[in-house]
Each structure stands twice: as structure tokens, then as C-alpha cells.
Amino acid sequence: MNKLKHTPGPWEAEHIKEENYYLVENKKEDGIIAEVYQYKCVHRDYEEKYNAHLIAVAPEMLECLIEDIKKAIKHWYCNWDYDYDNEVNYKKNSEKACLKENQKKVKLIEKATGLKINDVIK
């Protein structure tokens, strides 16, 4: 995953009680990722807490999505009708079919990384 540009995880959400907001931090690198406050000054069942926890788990969710796509490509490659005469096109076409089948995951990965899927999985 060295092509990804975000701060590596794990990230953690921490409640700052005296000022009533949450920090999302990378404790390994002692860096703040985000400060999360109440939305529109309307207290809706501690919404900022849940937003902070969702943000904090983002790198792990992204990693899972990328691994799912890589496994799916390998599965498609191993289970597609094999063309012994043209292995290069076979591999390219099976990967293309897999990415099309997993379009929602592909779009989420591209949105999260700002990169095209082929730049992420290679």
C-alpha cells in the first residue's frame, strides 16, 4: 500500500472532555488527523463521538476494500475460462471483468484515495 498518500493507521478517536470534542489521532506518529465537534450546535445523541470513531477506522476499512478487490481479481483469474494461446489478454480481460463486477468497491477506493484503481492495486 505504499502508493497511498494518507497518514497510515491505526487512527484512534479520543474524547477531550474539558472542551467536549473528539480528536482523531495517529498515536504512533503523534499526529492529529481531525478534530470532530457537534454538528450545527444541535446535540443529537453524541453524534460527534460516532463520527470520530467512523473517521478513525477509515484506514482499516480502506485496507479491507483493497484486499477484497485483490482477492477477487485473483479468484476471477483462477476461475475464468482460460485461453492458453493468449495469456496476457486473458489476465487483462479477467481483471477488467472483476473490476466491473465490483464497481461499487472500486468507486469507494478511488474516492478515498484520489487514485485510479489500477494505481492502487498494482
Buried (B, 14 or more C-beta within 10 A) or exposed (E): EEEBEBBEBEBBBBBEEEEEBBBBBBEEEEEEBBBBBBEEEEEEEEBBBBBBBEBBBBBEEBBEBBEEBEEBBEEBBEEBEEEEEEEEEBBEBBBEBBBEEBEEBBEBBBEBBEBEBEEBBE
